[in-house]
Amino acid sequence: MQPTDLRDDIPALEDDVYFNTGASGPSPRRVVEAIESTLEYHEYEAPANEGMYTAAADVYESASAAVADLLGASPDEIALTQSTTDGINRVAGAMDWSDDDVVVRTDLEHSAGVLPWRRLERTRGIDVRVLETERGYVDVEDVKAAADDATLFCVSSLTWTHGTRLPIGKIVDIAHDAGASVLVDAVQAPGQTVVDVDEWGADFVAAAGHKWLLGPFGAGFLYVRDGVERDLVPSAIGYRSVVEANAADYEYEPGAGRFEVGTTSPAPYAGLETAIDLLEEVGIETVEDRIASLTDRLKDGVPEDRLLSPREYESGLVTIAVDDPEATVERLAERGIVVRSLPYPEAIRASVHAFNTREDVDALLEAL
């Protein structure tokens, strides 16, 4: 499958130029059809056959295996969640916090990587420390200084504000040497670049399928490095969290399974698995090469003083300074071009995916 074939299968692209995948990606027909067929089977046929719980469990298992393959992990290291925010909260809720604990984050984290720690700051008295960044980058020396008494680092692999790549491997090494854990918000990475959790070495990686993977809302996933879960007690428990739900005394599932709780619809996870299959049909290298080429074309047309993302390719997220971001978004929308404004910096952000074309890029530049 070529990127143009993928484009032809996405109805949302028929009339508009779409540059907002960093917020949410429009799903191809095959993804929606997988969701519909799974739901129909689950509701119409499974009740009188293997049963609805068994049918759902089969989908969970298959989706977990697909996510594991995508991330270079074992299926036992994958928990299915509803979103990145959900995954981060499950980790935050499983740790035994006290006022001696320190969470370190950057000043560019999405609210998913900010609010759970603010809550713990208020309810448990933890100390939240913020690493200041410069044009989307973090200074490794600042990471070292913050690691001395840190409990957990929460950082994004790709910054949603600038599209820069943080040195996750180096941050993990520094944190682990200091005895701290690392939770990575990776939601901007799967679907546009290779993600190898072994290479990162992080303890937890939270992401979701509704952005660059072009999957549906409601299908998130959480990687938990083998063995890390043994000292964690999730804040919620249900039949999917334990080995035997009806045992006299419960025993948590080994691996990431203890972070799953109870009944959820299998339909979004069927859509997620199909989205991953489509990505593999196109090829992640093909996807990334095309994103890089189109991103370069866009950046070449943006004046140096307006480009807030790095000139050299790092991701498909391109941040452009404008005088009135919200008004610019509205003006572009009137011309059928979809981008988003950012709360910080004062800019708009264009998300360039493999389904975009050179004509899309030229239309955006002309409108700007």
N, C-alpha and C positions, 0 to 999 in steps of 0.2 A: 504493500500500500504506500502511495505517495502522499505528501502533505496536501496536495490538491484534492486527492480523493477524500481525505479527512474533511477538508473544507466543504466539499459538496454534500457531505452527510450531516452538516450542522445547519438546521433550519434558521437559527438566529442570525446567520451571516448572509441570508439571502438579500436583505435590503440595507443593512447597516455595516459600517466599518467598525469592527469591535476591537478596542485596545484596553480592555479592563479585566483581563484574565487573572491578574494579581488579586482582584477582589473575588471574582467568581467566573468560572469558565463555562461557556455554553456547551451543553452536552450534544454529542452526535445522536442520530436516530437509533443506532444500535444499542446505545447505552439505555435510552428510554424504553426501547422495546424489551431489553433484558429485564428491566424493572417491572414493566407491565406483565410480561409472561411469568415471571417469578411470583408476583402477587396473585395472578389468576390461578396458577397451579396451587399455591399455598392455600388459597381460600376455596377453590372449587374442587380440587382433586385430592389433595393431601389428607383432608379429614377422614375420608373413607379408605385411604390406602395406608401409608406408613405413619400417618398422623402429622399434625401441624408442627409439633415441637421437633420431631425428627427431621422433617423437611427443612425447617429453619436452621437446625443445627448443621445439616449438610451444607447449606449455603455459607454459614459462618466459617466452617472448616475450610471450605474451598477458597473463600475470600481471604482468610488469614494466610493461607499458603501462597496466594498470589501477591499479597503485600510483602510477605517474608522474602519472596524471590525478588521483588522490586528493590528491597532495601539491602539485600545481601545478608539476611538474618535467618534464624530458624523459626518455623511456625510457633514453637513454644514461647518465643520471645515477643509475640505480637498479641496485643489485646485490641479488640474492635471497640471503638468509641463513637460518639456522635460528631465530634469536631476536635480541632486542635485545642480549643479552650477547655473542652471536656477532658481531654487527655492530660493537660497540664494540671487541672484541678484534681484529677484522680491521684496524681503523684503528690501534689501539695497536701492532700487530705490523708495520705498514708504515712506521712512522717511524723515522728513524735517531737513536736516543736517546744522550745522553751525560750525564755528571754535571753539566753546565751547564744542562740543561733543567729547566723548571718546569711542572708541571701544577697547575691551580687547579680545585677542585671545591667544592661546598657541603657542609655537614654533614648534609644531608638526601638525599644521593644513595643510590639503591638499590645493592645489592652489585655490580650490573653496572657502575656508575660509580665503584666504589671498588677492587675487587680487582685489575683490570688495572694500576692505577697503583701499588698496593702491591707487586705483583710486579716492576714496573719499578724501583721504589724499591730493592728488594732486589737485582735482577740488574744494573741499569744505573746505579744511584746517582742517579736523578733526584730532584728535590725536589718533594714533594707538599704543597701548601698548601691549607688548608681555610677557606672563608668561613663564618663563623658566621651563622646566620639567627635571626630573631625571629618566632615564630608563623608560620613558613612563608615568610617574606619575606627577601630579601637587600637590603642597603643598597648602592645604586649607588656611593656613595663608597668603600666597601670593594672593590668591583669595580675601580674606577679605581686604587686603591692596589696591588692585586694584579697589575695588568696590566703594570706597568713592565718586568719581566723574564720575563713568562710566555711559555711555548711554546704551551700549549694550555689552553683552558677546557673542562671537561666538566660540563655542567649539564643539569638536567631542565627541560622546558618546563612540566610540571605536577608538583608535588611529590606523591609517593605517600603522604606522611605527613600532609599537611594539605589537599591539593587546591588549593593556591594556584598562581597563574600567575606564573612568573618573567618579567621583562622581557627576553625573548630578543633582541629587536631592539636594545635599548640595550646589552646585554652584548656582542653581536656588534660593534657600532660601536666600543665601548671597546677590545675585544680587537684588532680589526683595525687601529685607529689605533696600537696599541702593537706591531703586528707579530705578534700571536698568532693561532692558529687556534681555532675553536670547534666542539666536538662536542656535539650535543644528544641527550639521551635523551628521546625523544618518545613512548614507548610508551603513556602514559596519555592521549594526545590523539586520535589517529585513531579515528574511530568515535563520538566524543561532541562534537567541535568541528571547525571548519574548520582545516586545516593548510595554510599557504602558505609553502613553503620560500624562495621569492623574497623574500617580505616579511621573513622572519627574516634572510636573508642568511648563514646559518651555512655552514660548510665541509662538515660532515657531520651527518646526522640518522639516528639508529638507532631502529627501532621493530619491532613485530611485530603479527600479526593475531589472536592468541588472547585478547586482552582486549576492548576496547570494540567492535572490529570483529566479534566473535563468530565468528572463524575458528578453524581447528584449530591445535594445537600443531605446531611445526616449520616455520612459514611466517613468517619474518622478512624485513625489508628494510632496506637501507642506502642513503641518498641521499648522493651525493658531488658537490659543486658542480663544474660544468664547469671543467676546467683544473686543479683542485686535485690531481688524481691523478697529474699528470705527474712530480712529485718524490717519489712514494711507491713503495716496492718491497714488495709484500705478502710476508708470511712464508711463505705457501704458494702453490704454483703447480700448475696442471693444464690440461687441454685447453680448459676454458672460460675460462681466464685469458688465453689467448694468441690471436693472429690465426690462426696456422697451427701446429698441434701437431706436425706432422712436418717442419717446416722445419729446415734445418741450424742456424739460430740463431733463437731465439724472440724474438717481439716481443709485448709486452703489448697486450691489447685497449685501445683508447682508451675513456675514460670509466670508469664504475664497473664495467664488465665485468671488469676485471683483479682485482677482489675476489671473483669467483666462482671455484670451483676445479674440481670434478669432478662425478661422477654423484650426483644426489640424486633421490629420488622426486618425480615431478611431481604426485602426488596432493594433498599439502598446499597447493600453490600453486593448484591448481584450486579447492580449497576457499576459499582466500583471495580469489581473484577473484570467486567467487560471493558471498562475504560482502560484498565491496565493492559488487557489483551490488545486493544487497538493501538496503544502506545508501542507495544512490542512489535506489532505488525509494521508500523512505520519505522521503528528503530530509534532508540533514544539518541544515538549519535547523529542520525539524520535530523531529528528534531532540533537538537542543540546547534548543529551546524547552520540550519536554516534560520533559527532565532538569531544567532550571531551575525549572519549576513544581513538580515533585515534590520537588526539593531544598529549595525554600523551605518547602514544607509540613512536611518533616521538621525543618528548623531551627527553625521556629516552635514546635515541640513540645519542643525541647531547652532546658533552663535555660541562661541566659547563662554561668554559671560552668562548665558542662559542655561547651559547644561550643568546640572547638579550631580548627575551620575558620572562615574568614571568614563573618560573618553574611550579607553580600551574595554573590550567586551568582558563582562562578568556575569550578566544575566539579561533576561528580556525586559527587566524593569528599567524604564528610562524616565528620569525626573527632570522636568523643565520649569525653570523659574518664569512666572508670569505676574503681571501687576495685580490681577484680580482673578484668582484661581476659580472660584465658584462661577463667576460670570463667564469665564473662558469655557468652562465645562458646558454651561448652558448654550453658549454660542456654537460650540462644536456639535452639540446634540442636535441643534436646529439643522445642521448640515449632514446629519446621519452618522456622526463620528462619536464613538463612546470612549471617553477617558474618565479619570476621576481626579478630584482635587485632594490635596493632603492637608492635614491640620498643621503639620510641620515637616519640612520647610514650606514656605509660602510658594506653592508650585502645583503643577498638575503632574500626573504620572500616567505614562502610556505603557501598557503591558503588551509586549510583542511576542506572539506565539507562532508556531510553525504554520498554522492555518492562515496567517496573514500573508499578504502579497506585497510586491514592490509598489503596486498601484495604491494599496491601502496606505503605505508609508508616504507616498507622494501626496495623497489627498490630505493627510494630516498636516504635512509641512506646508502645503498651500493654504490650508485653512488657518494655520497659525500665523 
